[in-house]
Amino acid sequence: MFRIFRDLSQLAASLPPWALWPAIGLVVLLAVPLWLRNVRIKQIRNAVRKLVTADGEEHQRWTDRALELAGTTPFLLSTVVRESIKRSQLSLRDEGLKRLKATGKLKADVREFELAFAREEAQPFAHPLEAIAVVERLLEDELPGKAAERLQAARKRFPADRSLSELEQRLKQ
């Protein structure tokens, strides 16, 4: 790290005095887009973080805000998907992935996300309480189709569990 500063100071010392300010201006000009992208990433992370504790209308507002910040930029959409996975926001994850696929770019990231989702869904439940927590989280994220699929997988693994049958009855209503 310090070697970079030493090399830059030697370069600055070798430049004629009139070229120093244009060189500094060029460095700043090149650094501004990177800085702005990092600001946008931080804004997306904060929106997803606030989404975790939000309810109802506020939840939708933060979801829209995160997707609005990402726009159609593939790297930022990938950030939305990664942060929503980290914070267990499945509806935002699915919407972000759908938009990322629509861009047609970052295909390696899309494949990585899809493989991770497939591994997560294929993983059997270790305990009925784990299944109940996952199904309720899916219901909270307004994904009743996926919740029903996961509940059926849990019912196959634990057919005699009373709490799973109660949850199944509640889901049918």
C-alpha positions in Angstrom: 0.0 0.0 0.0 2.7 2.4 0.9 4.7 1.5 -2.1 1.9 2.9 -4.3 2.1 6.2 -2.5 5.9 6.2 -2.9 5.6 5.5 -6.6 2.9 8.2 -7.0 5.1 10.7 -5.2 8.1 9.8 -7.4 5.9 10.2 -10.5 4.6 13.6 -9.2 8.1 14.7 -8.5 9.2 13.8 -12.1 6.3 15.7 -13.7 6.8 19.3 -14.6 4.9 21.7 -12.2 2.3 22.7 -14.9 1.3 19.0 -15.4 0.7 18.2 -11.8 -2.8 19.7 -11.6 -4.1 18.1 -14.8 -2.7 14.7 -13.5 -4.6 15.2 -10.2 -7.7 16.2 -12.2 -7.4 13.0 -14.3 -7.1 10.8 -11.2 -10.2 12.5 -9.6 -12.1 12.2 -12.9 -11.4 8.5 -13.1 -12.2 7.9 -9.4 -15.6 9.6 -9.4 -17.6 6.8 -11.2 -16.1 4.2 -8.9 -17.0 6.3 -5.9 -20.6 6.9 -7.2 -21.1 3.2 -7.8 -19.9 2.4 -4.2 -22.4 5.0 -2.9 -25.2 3.3 -4.9 -24.2 -0.1 -3.5 -24.3 1.3 0.0 -27.8 2.8 -0.6 -29.0 -0.6 -1.9 -27.7 -2.4 1.1 -29.3 0.1 3.4 -32.7 -0.3 1.6 -32.6 -4.1 1.9 -31.5 -3.8 5.5 -34.5 -1.5 6.3 -36.8 -3.9 4.3 -36.2 -6.6 6.9 -37.9 -4.7 9.7 -40.6 -3.0 7.5 -44.2 -4.1 7.3 -46.9 -3.8 4.7 -46.8 -0.6 2.7 -43.3 0.4 4.0 -42.0 -3.1 3.0 -43.2 -2.5 -0.6 -41.7 1.0 -0.5 -38.3 -0.3 0.4 -38.5 -3.1 -2.1 -39.3 -0.5 -4.8 -36.5 1.7 -3.6 -33.9 -1.1 -3.8 -35.0 -2.0 -7.3 -35.2 1.6 -8.4 -31.6 2.2 -7.1 -30.4 -0.8 -9.1 -32.3 0.3 -12.3 -31.2 -1.9 -15.2 -27.5 -2.0 -14.3 -26.5 -5.7 -14.1 -23.9 -5.3 -11.4 -26.3 -3.4 -9.1 -29.1 -5.9 -9.7 -26.6 -8.6 -8.7 -26.0 -6.7 -5.6 -29.7 -6.6 -4.9 -30.0 -10.3 -5.3 -26.9 -11.0 -3.0 -28.2 -8.7 -0.3 -31.7 -10.1 -0.4 -30.3 -13.6 -0.1 -28.2 -12.5 2.9 -31.2 -10.9 4.5 -33.7 -13.7 3.5 -35.9 -11.4 1.4 -37.2 -14.0 -1.1 -39.6 -11.8 -3.0 -37.0 -9.2 -3.6 -34.5 -11.9 -4.5 -36.8 -13.3 -7.1 -37.7 -9.9 -8.6 -34.0 -8.9 -8.7 -33.1 -12.2 -10.4 -35.9 -11.8 -13.0 -34.6 -8.3 -13.8 -31.0 -9.5 -13.9 -32.0 -12.2 -16.4 -33.8 -9.7 -18.5 -30.6 -7.7 -19.0 -29.0 -10.8 -20.6 -25.7 -10.0 -18.9 -23.7 -11.5 -16.0 -24.9 -14.9 -17.0 -22.4 -16.6 -14.7 -23.9 -14.8 -11.7 -27.4 -15.8 -12.8 -26.3 -19.5 -13.1 -24.6 -19.2 -9.7 -27.8 -17.8 -8.1 -30.0 -20.5 -9.7 -27.7 -23.3 -8.6 -27.7 -21.9 -5.0 -31.5 -21.7 -5.0 -31.8 -25.3 -6.3 -29.4 -26.6 -3.6 -31.3 -24.7 -1.0 -34.7 -26.1 -2.1 -33.3 -29.6 -2.5 -31.9 -29.7 1.0 -34.1 -31.9 3.2 -35.3 -30.6 6.5 -33.5 -31.8 9.6 -36.4 -31.1 11.9 -40.1 -30.3 11.5 -39.6 -26.9 13.3 -37.1 -26.0 10.6 -39.7 -26.7 7.9 -42.3 -24.7 9.8 -40.0 -21.7 10.0 -39.2 -21.9 6.3 -42.8 -22.2 5.2 -43.9 -19.3 7.4 -41.1 -17.2 6.0 -42.2 -18.0 2.5 -45.8 -17.1 3.5 -44.6 -13.8 5.0 -42.8 -13.0 1.7 -46.1 -13.7 -0.1 -44.8 -16.8 -1.9 -47.7 -19.3 -1.2 -46.7 -21.6 -4.2 -43.2 -22.1 -2.9 -44.5 -22.4 0.7 -46.9 -25.2 -0.4 -44.1 -27.0 -2.2 -41.8 -26.9 0.8 -44.6 -28.0 3.1 -45.3 -31.0 0.9 -41.6 -31.9 1.0 -41.7 -31.6 4.8 -44.9 -33.7 5.1 -43.2 -36.5 3.0 -40.2 -36.4 5.4 -42.2 -36.1 8.6 -45.7 -37.6 7.8 -46.8 -38.1 11.5 -45.9 -34.5 12.7 -49.0 -32.8 14.1 -47.6 -29.2 13.8 -47.0 -29.7 10.0 -50.5 -31.0 9.5 -51.9 -28.0 11.4 -49.8 -25.7 9.2 -51.1 -27.5 6.1 -54.7 -26.9 7.2 -53.9 -23.2 7.8 -52.4 -23.0 4.4 -55.4 -24.5 2.7 -57.7 -21.9 4.2 
